[in-house]
Amino acid sequence: MFFLLQAFIVAFTSDMIPRLVYLYVYFQGSEATMSGYITNSLSIYNISQIPEDNLPEAGENPSWFNSSTITTCRYRDYRYPPGHPKEYTHTMQFWHILAAKLAFIIIMEHVVFVVKFAVAWLIPDVPSEVKARIKRERFLVQEYLHNYEVEKLKMQLSQSFCLSSAETASLLPTSPRKHPVLPESV
């Protein structure tokens, strides 16, 4: 989940993806340079269209601002300019950049998951020493159960043939067989 959040942050806060879209799709030259990117990434707004409620008061404008000579404002977005039939709506470049951002998020997420699964596959969950001990324990348990069943069958057979107590005692093991325990440093 953390990597998905990181992919969203990189995609929507950095300028990497809009620059790559400009370079590979909208750049109009033979050499791959970023010349013209700033102009391309700024939209135009006609300041005469600012609603009266939002205009600054008469004394608030800076001394260098002259509304008769400065008629437009440039801002960071991808919208059609004033006078266009689709005035101030998003351009196709905006949608290309948005699609590239979403594609980046999906690709980044898949790359992270592939790396995660590859690392999980390469590094075993259980060390080989522990696996060997588990196999040995299973074998010993099976061997013990097998010997127990054999002894039980011998007892049943001896009782069914009505053997004497001396013969029955000779069929039983005298002492249980002990298995060596492996040291932990193996």
LUMZA-182970 format. One record per residue: y, x, z of N, C-alpha, C in turn. Coordinates in steps of 0.1 Angstrom, whole numbers, padded with zeros to 4 digits, always signed. Example, Ala and Ser with C-alpha at 12.3 -4.5 7.8 and 13.67 -1.06 7.14 Angstrom:
# residues 2
-0057+0132+0078-0045+0123+0078-0033+0132+0078/-0022+0128+0071-0011+0137+0071+0000+0129+0079/
This chain:
# residues 186
-0012+0008+0000+0000+0000+0000+0013+0009+0000/+0012+0020+0007+0023+0029+0008+0027+0034-0006/+0017+0038-0014+0020+0043-0027+0026+0033-0036/+0022+0020-0035+0028+0010-0043+0043+0008-0039/+0046+0009-0027+0060+0009-0023+0068+0021-0028/+0061+0032-0028+0068+0044-0033+0070+0043-0049/+0061+0037-0055+0062+0035-0070+0074+0025-0073/+0075+0015-0065+0086+0006-0066+0100+0013-0064/+0100+0021-0054+0112+0028-0050+0116+0038-0062/+0106+0045-0067+0109+0054-0078+0113+0047-0091/+0107+0036-0093+0109+0028-0106+0123+0022-0105/+0127+0016-0094+0139+0008-0094+0151+0015-0088/+0150+0026-0082+0162+0033-0077+0165+0046-0084/+0156+0052-0091+0159+0064-0099+0163+0060-0113/+0169+0070-0119+0174+0069-0133+0164+0074-0143/+0152+0078-0138+0142+0084-0147+0138+0075-0158/+0134+0063-0155+0128+0054-0165+0138+0050-0175/+0151+0046-0171+0161+0042-0181+0164+0054-0191/+0164+0066-0185+0166+0078-0193+0155+0080-0204/+0143+0079-0199+0131+0080-0208+0131+0070-0219/+0134+0057-0215+0135+0047-0225+0146+0050-0235/+0158+0054-0231+0168+0058-0240+0164+0069-0249/+0158+0079-0243+0154+0091-0251+0144+0088-0262/+0134+0080-0259+0123+0078-0268+0125+0065-0277/+0134+0056-0273+0135+0044-0281+0149+0042-0287/+0159+0045-0279+0173+0041-0284+0181+0053-0289/+0177+0065-0287+0184+0077-0291+0184+0078-0306/+0196+0080-0312+0198+0079-0327+0199+0093-0333/+0192+0103-0329+0194+0116-0335+0181+0123-0338/+0181+0134-0344+0169+0141-0347+0164+0150-0336/+0173+0155-0328+0170+0163-0316+0169+0154-0304/+0160+0158-0295+0158+0150-0283+0168+0154-0272/+0180+0148-0272+0190+0151-0262+0194+0138-0255/+0201+0140-0245+0206+0128-0237+0221+0125-0241/+0226+0130-0252+0240+0127-0255+0241+0113-0259/+0251+0106-0253+0254+0092-0255+0247+0083-0245/+0240+0089-0236+0232+0081-0226+0242+0073-0217/+0252+0079-0212+0262+0073-0203+0268+0061-0210/+0273+0063-0222+0280+0052-0229+0270+0041-0232/+0257+0044-0235+0247+0034-0237+0244+0026-0225/+0244+0033-0213+0240+0026-0201+0251+0018-0194/+0263+0018-0199+0274+0010-0193+0277-0002-0202/+0279-0013-0195+0283-0026-0202+0298-0027-0201/+0303-0036-0209+0318-0038-0210+0321-0052-0204/+0331-0053-0196+0336-0066-0191+0351-0067-0194/+0355-0078-0200+0369-0081-0203+0376-0086-0190/+0385-0077-0185+0391-0081-0172+0400-0093-0172/+0404-0097-0184+0412-0110-0185+0403-0122-0182/+0390-0120-0182+0381-0131-0179+0377-0132-0164/+0384-0124-0156+0381-0125-0141+0387-0138-0136/+0380-0146-0129+0386-0159-0123+0398-0156-0114/+0407-0165-0114+0419-0164-0106+0416-0161-0091/+0406-0168-0086+0402-0166-0072+0398-0152-0068/+0393-0144-0078+0388-0131-0076+0397-0120-0080/+0409-0123-0085+0419-0113-0089+0425-0107-0076/+0428-0094-0077+0435-0088-0065+0449-0093-0064/+0454-0093-0052+0468-0097-0050+0477-0087-0057/+0490-0092-0060+0499-0084-0068+0501-0070-0063/+0502-0068-0050+0505-0054-0044+0492-0046-0042/+0481-0051-0045+0468-0043-0042+0464-0034-0053/+0469-0036-0065+0465-0027-0076+0471-0013-0074/+0463-0003-0078+0468+0011-0076+0479+0013-0087/+0487+0024-0084+0498+0027-0092+0494+0030-0107/+0483+0036-0109+0479+0040-0122+0473+0028-0131/+0471+0017-0124+0465+0005-0131+0476-0003-0138/+0474-0005-0151+0483-0013-0159+0475-0023-0166/+0476-0036-0163+0467-0046-0169+0470-0048-0183/+0482-0044-0188+0485-0046-0202+0478-0036-0211/+0476-0023-0206+0469-0013-0214+0454-0012-0211/+0450-0015-0198+0436-0015-0195+0431-0029-0196/+0422-0032-0206+0418-0046-0208+0403-0048-0205/+0395-0036-0204+0381-0038-0201+0377-0029-0189/+0366-0033-0184+0360-0025-0173+0345-0022-0177/+0341-0010-0174+0327-0006-0178+0319-0005-0165/+0307-0011-0165+0299-0011-0153+0284-0008-0157/+0276-0004-0148+0262+0000-0151+0254-0012-0152/+0250-0015-0164+0241-0027-0167+0238-0027-0182/+0229-0035-0186+0226-0036-0201+0228-0051-0205/+0241-0054-0208+0245-0067-0212+0253-0067-0225/+0253-0078-0232+0261-0079-0244+0276-0079-0241/+0284-0073-0250+0298-0072-0247+0306-0085-0250/+0318-0085-0245+0326-0098-0248+0328-0100-0263/+0327-0112-0268+0329-0115-0282+0315-0116-0289/+0304-0112-0283+0291-0113-0288+0286-0128-0286/+0278-0133-0296+0272-0146-0293+0265-0148-0280/+0259-0138-0275+0251-0138-0263+0259-0131-0252/+0272-0133-0251+0281-0126-0242+0276-0126-0228/+0276-0114-0222+0272-0111-0208+0258-0114-0205/+0249-0117-0214+0235-0119-0211+0228-0105-0213/+0216-0104-0207+0209-0091-0208+0205-0088-0222/+0206-0075-0226+0202-0071-0239+0187-0068-0239/+0182-0065-0251+0168-0062-0253+0164-0049-0246/+0174-0040-0245+0172-0027-0238+0169-0030-0223/+0176-0039-0217+0173-0043-0203+0159-0047-0201/+0154-0055-0210+0140-0060-0209+0130-0048-0212/+0133-0039-0221+0125-0028-0223+0124-0019-0211/+0135-0017-0205+0136-0008-0193+0128-0015-0181/+0130-0028-0180+0122-0036-0169+0107-0035-0172/+0103-0036-0184+0089-0035-0188+0084-0021-0185/+0092-0011-0188+0088+0003-0185+0086+0005-0171/+0095+0000-0162+0095+0001-0148+0082-0005-0142/+0079-0017-0147+0066-0024-0142+0054-0016-0147/+0054-0011-0159+0043-0003-0164+0042+0010-0156/+0053+0016-0152+0052+0028-0144+0046+0025-0130/+0049+0013-0124+0043+0009-0112+0028+0008-0113/+0024+0001-0123+0010-0002-0125+0002+0011-0128/+0008+0020-0136+0001+0033-0139+0001+0041-0127/+0012+0042-0119+0012+0050-0107+0002+0045-0097/+0001+0032-0096-0009+0027-0086-0023+0030-0091/-0026+0029-0104-0040+0032-0108-0043+0047-0107/-0033+0056-0110-0035+0070-0108-0038+0074-0093/-0031+0067-0084-0033+0070-0070-0047+0065-0066/-0051+0054-0071-0064+0049-0067-0076+0057-0073/-0074+0062-0085-0084+0071-0091-0085+0084-0083/-0074+0089-0080-0074+0102-0072-0080+0099-0058/-0077+0088-0052-0083+0085-0039-0098+0084-0040/-0103+0076-0050-0117+0074-0051-0124+0088-0055/-0118+0096-0063-0124+0109-0066-0125+0118-0054/-0115+0118-0046-0115+0126-0034-0126+0120-0024/-0126+0107-0023-0136+0101-0014-0150+0104-0019/-0152+0105-0032-0165+0108-0038-0169+0122-0036/-0159+0131-0037-0162+0145-0035-0164+0150-0021/-0158+0143-0012-0160+0147+0003-0169+0136+0009/-0181+0140+0013-0190+0131+0018-0186+0126+0032/-0190+0113+0035-0186+0107+0048-0195+0113+0059/-0207+0116+0056-0217+0121+0066-0221+0136+0062/-0219+0146+0071-0223+0159+0067-0238+0160+0065/-0241+0170+0057-0256+0172+0053-0264+0175+0065/-0259+0182+0075-0267+0184+0087-0271+0171+0094/-0261+0162+0095-0264+0149+0102-0274+0141+0093/-0272+0141+0080-0282+0134+0072-0296+0140+0074/-0298+0153+0075-0311+0159+0077-0316+0155+0091/-0308+0154+0101-0313+0150+0114-0317+0135+0114/-0309+0127+0107-0313+0112+0106-0326+0111+0099/-0329+0118+0088-0341+0118+0081-0353+0122+0091/-0350+0133+0098-0361+0138+0107-0364+0127+0118/-0354+0121+0124-0356+0111+0134-0364+0099+0128/-0360+0095+0116-0368+0084+0110-0383+0088+0108/-0385+0100+0103-0398+0104+0101-0406+0104+0115/-0400+0110+0125-0406+0110+0138-0409+0096+0144/-0400+0087+0142-0402+0073+0146-0414+0067+0139/-0414+0069+0126-0425+0064+0117-0439+0070+0122/-0438+0083+0124-0451+0090+0128-0455+0084+0142/-0446+0083+0151-0450+0077+0164-0455+0063+0163/-0449+0055+0155-0454+0041+0154-0467+0041+0147/-0469+0050+0137-0482+0051+0130-0493+0055+0140/-0491+0065+0148-0500+0070+0159-0503+0059+0169/-0493+0051+0173-0494+0041+0182-0504+0030+0177/-0501+0026+0164-0510+0016+0158-0524+0020+0156/-0526+0033+0153-0540+0039+0152-0547+0038+0165/-0540+0042+0176-0546+0041+0189-0549+0027+0193/-0540+0018+0190-0542+0004+0193-0555-0001+0186/-0556+0002+0173-0568-0002+0165-0581+0004+0171/-0580+0017+0176-0592+0023+0182-0596+0015+0194/-0586+0011+0202-0589+0004+0214-0595-0010+0211/-0590-0016+0201-0596-0029+0197-0610-0028+0191/-0612-0017+0184-0625-0015+0178-0635-0012+0190/-0631-0003+0199-0639+0000+0210-0643-0012+0219/-0634-0021+0220-0636-0033+0228-0645-0043+0220/-0644-0043+0207-0652-0052+0199-0666-0048+0198/-0669-0035+0199-0682-0030+0198-0688-0028+0212/-0680-0031+0222-0685-0030+0236-0690-0016+0239/-0682-0007+0236-0685+0007+0239-0684+0009+0254/-0690+0019+0259-0690+0022+0273-0676+0028+0276/-0672+0028+0288-0659+0033+0293-0657+0048+0290/-0668+0055+0290-0667+0069+0287-0664+0071+0272/-0670+0063+0263-0667+0065+0249-0653+0060+0246/-0648+0050+0253-0634+0045+0251-0625+0056+0255/-0627+0062+0266-0618+0072+0271-0617+0084+0262/-0629+0087+0255-0628+0098+0245-0620+0095+0233/-0619+0082+0230-0611+0078+0218-0596+0079+0220/-0592+0078+0233-0577+0078+0236-0573+0093+0236/-0560+0094+0232-0555+0108+0232-0553+0113+0246/-0555+0125+0248-0554+0131+0262-0539+0133+0266/-0531+0137+0257-0517+0138+0260-0509+0136+0247/-0498+0130+0248-0490+0127+0236-0486+0140+0229/-0485+0139+0216-0481+0151+0208-0466+0152+0208/-0462+0164+0212-0447+0166+0212-0443+0173+0199/-0431+0169+0195-0425+0174+0183-0413+0184+0187/-0412+0195+0181-0401+0204+0184-0387+0197+0181/-0377+0199+0189-0364+0194+0186-0356+0206+0179/-0350+0202+0168-0342+0212+0161-0329+0216+0169/-0326+0228+0169-0313+0232+0176-0301+0226+0168/-0290+0224+0175-0278+0219+0168-0271+0228+0158/-0274+0241+0159-0268+0250+0150-0274+0252+0137/-0284+0244+0134-0292+0245+0121-0283+0240+0110/
